[in-house]
Amino acid sequence: MRSLSRALTTLAVGFLALDALLFLYSGLSLGRPGLIVSGAACGLAAVLVVLSWRRYRRAIAELEQARREMQAEVESLRALLQGRELHN
């Protein structure tokens, strides 16, 4: 799942970066400020995609860590109950 997420993010950033370059080049060579603004917007969108993906990965890592901690707590409670012969 992680490689799919990374591949999709890379693809999105690649397309946005290419669009940004092409818009900026066209805007500068043709003297059209609207294209320059579009290029800047695509560049900003590419940066936002990267930042969002990193935040998503950090949140997923925190959830996985919390799941492991909960699993360890459940195991310790099971061991405690089995030690006192309170099987449920």
DABELWO-V983607 format. One line per field, one symbol per residue. ss: DSSP state (H for helix, E for strand, L for the rest). psi: psi as a letter, one per 30 degrees, with the letter a starting at -180 (. if undefined). Layout:
ss->???
psi->???
This chain:
ss->LHHHHHHHHHHHHHHHHHHHHHHHHHHHHHLLHHHHHHHHHHHHHHHHHHHHHHHHHHHHHHHHHHHHHHHHHHHHHHHHHHHLLLLL
psi->eeeeeeeeeeeeeeeeeeeeeeeeeeeeefhjfeeeeeeeeeeeeeeeeeeeeeeeeeeeeeeeeeeeeeeeeeeeeeeeeefghik.
